[in-house]
Amino acid sequence: MDITFPGDISLVETLEVESISDHAVLILNSSIFGDVFYGDVVEIRRDEKGENRFSKVIARSGMAVKVYVLAETAFESEKLQGSLNRLVDAGGVWERVYGGVLLVHIPRDANIDLQCEFGGPEELSSSSSDHSSLENGSAMRPQESTPAGVVEPAASSSQGTVPAPPVENPVWSGWDVTLIAALTFLIVMVLQFGLAKAAQVLWYPHDSFIEAAQKVGERPILLIVSQVLIYIPIALLMIMLIEGKYHVPFWRSVGWNWPRSLWKFLGIGGALLIVLSTLESLLPMPKDTPFEHLFDRPLDAYLLAIIAVTFAPLLEELFFRGLMYPVLARRLGVGWGVLLSSLPFALLHLPQYAYAWSAGFVILVVGVACGLVRATTKSVGASFLVHVGYNGTQMLIAVVLTRGFTHMPKGLLHIGLR
């Protein structure tokens, strides 16, 4: 696509793009004239002459970019090729422009030492000047310290100095998150009403609607089934919002990617349970809660345990750490983003524990821990694994101590499942 960048002198540049909507495109190679890098989502407007004019950057892609000026013959050296392969393995990307200019795009949390790999052009031997192809990836304006041999890209004359990008920059807004929360509440109300009405018709025809609803609450299997039914439309709502309204891939947008060490984060979740178990012994924890009665029958207990390590942490992490945290962190910073996204997470679980403040505090700590993992790794997959590790360890201990949920002492679970 030919894109015109406005300024004192309008410059036209041909960039490879992927259309997202009528006025939004995903940039597939970095611009020379404009403040646009690979992976940015930008707004393009067609003027009266039919030209595609750059309007603004809708969202940065979330990676840092460094520019190295090398000899054109350096690109075939074994040392450079090895460094580029390690860059790609670490989740990075590279581009070659003007023959001897290397653009390196790298996640800020990537496990790679740029100073060691690309410390200076004099370290790179060469044998050919063949152009290298562009790898897939994304970029953002540089904001880190400059290693030796690195030249930071300058902003175009029309843009001036580019401010440091926010720590998170999702395409959706806080109003979108509020809309999903409101629709979720509506879905819960509708499904609970429908379940109670169905129970009245099928099982309790001589009872009033309120009496039937109360009896449904006494049947754990019905509550478990309703919970699964609630998860399905909520998941569809989130996907429809991101992909339907903003036309960007859902999983990539919310930061869903698996960390290198799955067991490490599962272990963090298990360790968190052990630490919080010590804290629980110092707090006035509730002894008899609605949540524990879901484990009165072994079949119900096993079904709930499966949900606790699959659907529940998946949907909760996608919403609280995938959708809510980024918009809060963008506006208020990482600390407030982690804390404020953990508060509704804790409030959501309070009814299960008879609204005990001590239980709410422990759940809040779990939410903060998952939020910190999400913030430091940029991965909802990592916070999901911590969540699963916490719930899974609790369930494993419960299975062992209760001989397969056949003997459940009161107060055993405390604040186990999320």
Secondary structure as a PSIPRED ss2 file (coil, helix, strand):
# PSIPRED VFORMAT (PSIPRED V4.0)

   1 M C   1.000  0.000  0.000
   2 D E   0.000  0.000  1.000
   3 I E   0.000  0.000  1.000
   4 T E   0.000  0.000  1.000
   5 F E   0.000  0.000  1.000
   6 P C   1.000  0.000  0.000
   7 G C   1.000  0.000  0.000
   8 D C   1.000  0.000  0.000
   9 I C   1.000  0.000  0.000
  10 S C   1.000  0.000  0.000
  11 L E   0.000  0.000  1.000
  12 V E   0.000  0.000  1.000
  13 E E   0.000  0.000  1.000
  14 T E   0.000  0.000  1.000
  15 L C   1.000  0.000  0.000
  16 E C   1.000  0.000  0.000
  17 V E   0.000  0.000  1.000
  18 E E   0.000  0.000  1.000
  19 S E   0.000  0.000  1.000
  20 I C   1.000  0.000  0.000
  21 S C   1.000  0.000  0.000
  22 D C   1.000  0.000  0.000
  23 H C   1.000  0.000  0.000
  24 A E   0.000  0.000  1.000
  25 V E   0.000  0.000  1.000
  26 L E   0.000  0.000  1.000
  27 I E   0.000  0.000  1.000
  28 L C   1.000  0.000  0.000
  29 N C   1.000  0.000  0.000
  30 S C   1.000  0.000  0.000
  31 S C   1.000  0.000  0.000
  32 I C   1.000  0.000  0.000
  33 F C   1.000  0.000  0.000
  34 G C   1.000  0.000  0.000
  35 D C   1.000  0.000  0.000
  36 V C   1.000  0.000  0.000
  37 F C   1.000  0.000  0.000
  38 Y C   1.000  0.000  0.000
  39 G C   1.000  0.000  0.000
  40 D C   1.000  0.000  0.000
  41 V E   0.000  0.000  1.000
  42 V E   0.000  0.000  1.000
  43 E E   0.000  0.000  1.000
  44 I E   0.000  0.000  1.000
  45 R E   0.000  0.000  1.000
  46 R E   0.000  0.000  1.000
  47 D C   1.000  0.000  0.000
  48 E C   1.000  0.000  0.000
  49 K C   1.000  0.000  0.000
  50 G C   1.000  0.000  0.000
  51 E C   1.000  0.000  0.000
  52 N E   0.000  0.000  1.000
  53 R E   0.000  0.000  1.000
  54 F E   0.000  0.000  1.000
  55 S E   0.000  0.000  1.000
  56 K E   0.000  0.000  1.000
  57 V E   0.000  0.000  1.000
  58 I E   0.000  0.000  1.000
  59 A E   0.000  0.000  1.000
  60 R C   1.000  0.000  0.000
  61 S C   1.000  0.000  0.000
  62 G C   1.000  0.000  0.000
  63 M E   0.000  0.000  1.000
  64 A E   0.000  0.000  1.000
  65 V E   0.000  0.000  1.000
  66 K E   0.000  0.000  1.000
  67 V E   0.000  0.000  1.000
  68 Y E   0.000  0.000  1.000
  69 V E   0.000  0.000  1.000
  70 L C   1.000  0.000  0.000
  71 A C   1.000  0.000  0.000
  72 E H   0.000  1.000  0.000
  73 T H   0.000  1.000  0.000
  74 A H   0.000  1.000  0.000
  75 F H   0.000  1.000  0.000
  76 E H   0.000  1.000  0.000
  77 S C   1.000  0.000  0.000
  78 E H   0.000  1.000  0.000
  79 K H   0.000  1.000  0.000
  80 L H   0.000  1.000  0.000
  81 Q H   0.000  1.000  0.000
  82 G H   0.000  1.000  0.000
  83 S H   0.000  1.000  0.000
  84 L H   0.000  1.000  0.000
  85 N H   0.000  1.000  0.000
  86 R H   0.000  1.000  0.000
  87 L H   0.000  1.000  0.000
  88 V H   0.000  1.000  0.000
  89 D H   0.000  1.000  0.000
  90 A C   1.000  0.000  0.000
  91 G C   1.000  0.000  0.000
  92 G C   1.000  0.000  0.000
  93 V E   0.000  0.000  1.000
  94 W E   0.000  0.000  1.000
  95 E E   0.000  0.000  1.000
  96 R E   0.000  0.000  1.000
  97 V E   0.000  0.000  1.000
  98 Y C   1.000  0.000  0.000
  99 G C   1.000  0.000  0.000
 100 G C   1.000  0.000  0.000
 101 V E   0.000  0.000  1.000
 102 L E   0.000  0.000  1.000
 103 L E   0.000  0.000  1.000
 104 V E   0.000  0.000  1.000
 105 H E   0.000  0.000  1.000
 106 I E   0.000  0.000  1.000
 107 P E   0.000  0.000  1.000
 108 R C   1.000  0.000  0.000
 109 D C   1.000  0.000  0.000
 110 A C   1.000  0.000  0.000
 111 N C   1.000  0.000  0.000
 112 I C   1.000  0.000  0.000
 113 D C   1.000  0.000  0.000
 114 L H   0.000  1.000  0.000
 115 Q H   0.000  1.000  0.000
 116 C H   0.000  1.000  0.000
 117 E H   0.000  1.000  0.000
 118 F C   1.000  0.000  0.000
 119 G C   1.000  0.000  0.000
 120 G C   1.000  0.000  0.000
 121 P H   0.000  1.000  0.000
 122 E H   0.000  1.000  0.000
 123 E H   0.000  1.000  0.000
 124 L C   1.000  0.000  0.000
 125 S C   1.000  0.000  0.000
 126 S C   1.000  0.000  0.000
 127 S C   1.000  0.000  0.000
 128 S C   1.000  0.000  0.000
 129 S C   1.000  0.000  0.000
 130 D C   1.000  0.000  0.000
 131 H C   1.000  0.000  0.000
 132 S C   1.000  0.000  0.000
 133 S C   1.000  0.000  0.000
 134 L C   1.000  0.000  0.000
 135 E C   1.000  0.000  0.000
 136 N C   1.000  0.000  0.000
 137 G C   1.000  0.000  0.000
 138 S C   1.000  0.000  0.000
 139 A C   1.000  0.000  0.000
 140 M C   1.000  0.000  0.000
 141 R C   1.000  0.000  0.000
 142 P C   1.000  0.000  0.000
 143 Q C   1.000  0.000  0.000
 144 E C   1.000  0.000  0.000
 145 S C   1.000  0.000  0.000
 146 T C   1.000  0.000  0.000
 147 P C   1.000  0.000  0.000
 148 A C   1.000  0.000  0.000
 149 G C   1.000  0.000  0.000
 150 V E   0.000  0.000  1.000
 151 V C   1.000  0.000  0.000
 152 E C   1.000  0.000  0.000
 153 P C   1.000  0.000  0.000
 154 A C   1.000  0.000  0.000
 155 A C   1.000  0.000  0.000
 156 S C   1.000  0.000  0.000
 157 S C   1.000  0.000  0.000
 158 S C   1.000  0.000  0.000
 159 Q C   1.000  0.000  0.000
 160 G C   1.000  0.000  0.000
 161 T C   1.000  0.000  0.000
 162 V C   1.000  0.000  0.000
 163 P C   1.000  0.000  0.000
 164 A C   1.000  0.000  0.000
 165 P C   1.000  0.000  0.000
 166 P C   1.000  0.000  0.000
 167 V C   1.000  0.000  0.000
 168 E C   1.000  0.000  0.000
 169 N C   1.000  0.000  0.000
 170 P C   1.000  0.000  0.000
 171 V C   1.000  0.000  0.000
 172 W C   1.000  0.000  0.000
 173 S C   1.000  0.000  0.000
 174 G H   0.000  1.000  0.000
 175 W H   0.000  1.000  0.000
 176 D H   0.000  1.000  0.000
 177 V H   0.000  1.000  0.000
 178 T H   0.000  1.000  0.000
 179 L H   0.000  1.000  0.000
 180 I H   0.000  1.000  0.000
 181 A H   0.000  1.000  0.000
 182 A H   0.000  1.000  0.000
 183 L H   0.000  1.000  0.000
 184 T H   0.000  1.000  0.000
 185 F H   0.000  1.000  0.000
 186 L H   0.000  1.000  0.000
 187 I H   0.000  1.000  0.000
 188 V H   0.000  1.000  0.000
 189 M H   0.000  1.000  0.000
 190 V H   0.000  1.000  0.000
 191 L H   0.000  1.000  0.000
 192 Q H   0.000  1.000  0.000
 193 F H   0.000  1.000  0.000
 194 G H   0.000  1.000  0.000
 195 L H   0.000  1.000  0.000
 196 A H   0.000  1.000  0.000
 197 K H   0.000  1.000  0.000
 198 A H   0.000  1.000  0.000
 199 A H   0.000  1.000  0.000
 200 Q H   0.000  1.000  0.000
 201 V H   0.000  1.000  0.000
 202 L H   0.000  1.000  0.000
 203 W C   1.000  0.000  0.000
 204 Y C   1.000  0.000  0.000
 205 P C   1.000  0.000  0.000
 206 H C   1.000  0.000  0.000
 207 D C   1.000  0.000  0.000
 208 S C   1.000  0.000  0.000
 209 F H   0.000  1.000  0.000
 210 I H   0.000  1.000  0.000
 211 E H   0.000  1.000  0.000
 212 A H   0.000  1.000  0.000
 213 A H   0.000  1.000  0.000
 214 Q H   0.000  1.000  0.000
 215 K H   0.000  1.000  0.000
 216 V H   0.000  1.000  0.000
 217 G H   0.000  1.000  0.000
 218 E C   1.000  0.000  0.000
 219 R C   1.000  0.000  0.000
 220 P H   0.000  1.000  0.000
 221 I H   0.000  1.000  0.000
 222 L H   0.000  1.000  0.000
 223 L H   0.000  1.000  0.000
 224 I H   0.000  1.000  0.000
 225 V H   0.000  1.000  0.000
 226 S H   0.000  1.000  0.000
 227 Q H   0.000  1.000  0.000
 228 V H   0.000  1.000  0.000
 229 L H   0.000  1.000  0.000
 230 I H   0.000  1.000  0.000
 231 Y H   0.000  1.000  0.000
 232 I H   0.000  1.000  0.000
 233 P H   0.000  1.000  0.000
 234 I H   0.000  1.000  0.000
 235 A H   0.000  1.000  0.000
 236 L H   0.000  1.000  0.000
 237 L H   0.000  1.000  0.000
 238 M H   0.000  1.000  0.000
 239 I H   0.000  1.000  0.000
 240 M H   0.000  1.000  0.000
 241 L H   0.000  1.000  0.000
 242 I H   0.000  1.000  0.000
 243 E H   0.000  1.000  0.000
 244 G H   0.000  1.000  0.000
 245 K H   0.000  1.000  0.000
 246 Y C   1.000  0.000  0.000
 247 H C   1.000  0.000  0.000
 248 V C   1.000  0.000  0.000
 249 P C   1.000  0.000  0.000
 250 F H   0.000  1.000  0.000
 251 W H   0.000  1.000  0.000
 252 R H   0.000  1.000  0.000
 253 S H   0.000  1.000  0.000
 254 V C   1.000  0.000  0.000
 255 G C   1.000  0.000  0.000
 256 W C   1.000  0.000  0.000
 257 N C   1.000  0.000  0.000
 258 W C   1.000  0.000  0.000
 259 P C   1.000  0.000  0.000
 260 R C   1.000  0.000  0.000
 261 S C   1.000  0.000  0.000
 262 L H   0.000  1.000  0.000
 263 W H   0.000  1.000  0.000
 264 K H   0.000  1.000  0.000
 265 F H   0.000  1.000  0.000
 266 L H   0.000  1.000  0.000
 267 G H   0.000  1.000  0.000
 268 I H   0.000  1.000  0.000
 269 G H   0.000  1.000  0.000
 270 G H   0.000  1.000  0.000
 271 A H   0.000  1.000  0.000
 272 L H   0.000  1.000  0.000
 273 L H   0.000  1.000  0.000
 274 I H   0.000  1.000  0.000
 275 V H   0.000  1.000  0.000
 276 L H   0.000  1.000  0.000
 277 S H   0.000  1.000  0.000
 278 T H   0.000  1.000  0.000
 279 L H   0.000  1.000  0.000
 280 E H   0.000  1.000  0.000
 281 S C   1.000  0.000  0.000
 282 L C   1.000  0.000  0.000
 283 L C   1.000  0.000  0.000
 284 P C   1.000  0.000  0.000
 285 M C   1.000  0.000  0.000
 286 P C   1.000  0.000  0.000
 287 K C   1.000  0.000  0.000
 288 D C   1.000  0.000  0.000
 289 T C   1.000  0.000  0.000
 290 P C   1.000  0.000  0.000
 291 F C   1.000  0.000  0.000
 292 E H   0.000  1.000  0.000
 293 H H   0.000  1.000  0.000
 294 L H   0.000  1.000  0.000
 295 F H   0.000  1.000  0.000
 296 D C   1.000  0.000  0.000
 297 R C   1.000  0.000  0.000
 298 P H   0.000  1.000  0.000
 299 L H   0.000  1.000  0.000
 300 D H   0.000  1.000  0.000
 301 A H   0.000  1.000  0.000
 302 Y H   0.000  1.000  0.000
 303 L H   0.000  1.000  0.000
 304 L H   0.000  1.000  0.000
 305 A H   0.000  1.000  0.000
 306 I H   0.000  1.000  0.000
 307 I H   0.000  1.000  0.000
 308 A H   0.000  1.000  0.000
 309 V C   1.000  0.000  0.000
 310 T C   1.000  0.000  0.000
 311 F H   0.000  1.000  0.000
 312 A H   0.000  1.000  0.000
 313 P H   0.000  1.000  0.000
 314 L H   0.000  1.000  0.000
 315 L H   0.000  1.000  0.000
 316 E H   0.000  1.000  0.000
 317 E H   0.000  1.000  0.000
 318 L H   0.000  1.000  0.000
 319 F H   0.000  1.000  0.000
 320 F H   0.000  1.000  0.000
 321 R H   0.000  1.000  0.000
 322 G H   0.000  1.000  0.000
 323 L H   0.000  1.000  0.000
 324 M H   0.000  1.000  0.000
 325 Y H   0.000  1.000  0.000
 326 P H   0.000  1.000  0.000
 327 V H   0.000  1.000  0.000
 328 L H   0.000  1.000  0.000
 329 A H   0.000  1.000  0.000
 330 R H   0.000  1.000  0.000
 331 R H   0.000  1.000  0.000
 332 L H   0.000  1.000  0.000
 333 G C   1.000  0.000  0.000
 334 V H   0.000  1.000  0.000
 335 G H   0.000  1.000  0.000
 336 W H   0.000  1.000  0.000
 337 G H   0.000  1.000  0.000
 338 V H   0.000  1.000  0.000
 339 L H   0.000  1.000  0.000
 340 L H   0.000  1.000  0.000
 341 S H   0.000  1.000  0.000
 342 S H   0.000  1.000  0.000
 343 L H   0.000  1.000  0.000
 344 P H   0.000  1.000  0.000
 345 F H   0.000  1.000  0.000
 346 A H   0.000  1.000  0.000
 347 L H   0.000  1.000  0.000
 348 L H   0.000  1.000  0.000
 349 H H   0.000  1.000  0.000
 350 L H   0.000  1.000  0.000
 351 P H   0.000  1.000  0.000
 352 Q H   0.000  1.000  0.000
 353 Y H   0.000  1.000  0.000
 354 A C   1.000  0.000  0.000
 355 Y C   1.000  0.000  0.000
 356 A C   1.000  0.000  0.000
 357 W H   0.000  1.000  0.000
 358 S H   0.000  1.000  0.000
 359 A H   0.000  1.000  0.000
 360 G H   0.000  1.000  0.000
 361 F H   0.000  1.000  0.000
 362 V H   0.000  1.000  0.000
 363 I H   0.000  1.000  0.000
 364 L H   0.000  1.000  0.000
 365 V H   0.000  1.000  0.000
 366 V H   0.000  1.000  0.000
 367 G H   0.000  1.000  0.000
 368 V H   0.000  1.000  0.000
 369 A H   0.000  1.000  0.000
 370 C H   0.000  1.000  0.000
 371 G H   0.000  1.000  0.000
 372 L H   0.000  1.000  0.000
 373 V H   0.000  1.000  0.000
 374 R H   0.000  1.000  0.000
 375 A H   0.000  1.000  0.000
 376 T H   0.000  1.000  0.000
 377 T H   0.000  1.000  0.000
 378 K C   1.000  0.000  0.000
 379 S C   1.000  0.000  0.000
 380 V H   0.000  1.000  0.000
 381 G H   0.000  1.000  0.000
 382 A H   0.000  1.000  0.000
 383 S H   0.000  1.000  0.000
 384 F H   0.000  1.000  0.000
 385 L H   0.000  1.000  0.000
 386 V H   0.000  1.000  0.000
 387 H H   0.000  1.000  0.000
 388 V H   0.000  1.000  0.000
 389 G H   0.000  1.000  0.000
 390 Y H   0.000  1.000  0.000
 391 N H   0.000  1.000  0.000
 392 G H   0.000  1.000  0.000
 393 T H   0.000  1.000  0.000
 394 Q H   0.000  1.000  0.000
 395 M H   0.000  1.000  0.000
 396 L H   0.000  1.000  0.000
 397 I H   0.000  1.000  0.000
 398 A H   0.000  1.000  0.000
 399 V H   0.000  1.000  0.000
 400 V H   0.000  1.000  0.000
 401 L H   0.000  1.000  0.000
 402 T C   1.000  0.000  0.000
 403 R C   1.000  0.000  0.000
 404 G C   1.000  0.000  0.000
 405 F C   1.000  0.000  0.000
 406 T C   1.000  0.000  0.000
 407 H C   1.000  0.000  0.000
 408 M C   1.000  0.000  0.000
 409 P C   1.000  0.000  0.000
 410 K C   1.000  0.000  0.000
 411 G C   1.000  0.000  0.000
 412 L C   1.000  0.000  0.000
 413 L C   1.000  0.000  0.000
 414 H C   1.000  0.000  0.000
 415 I C   1.000  0.000  0.000
 416 G C   1.000  0.000  0.000
 417 L C   1.000  0.000  0.000
 418 R C   1.000  0.000  0.000
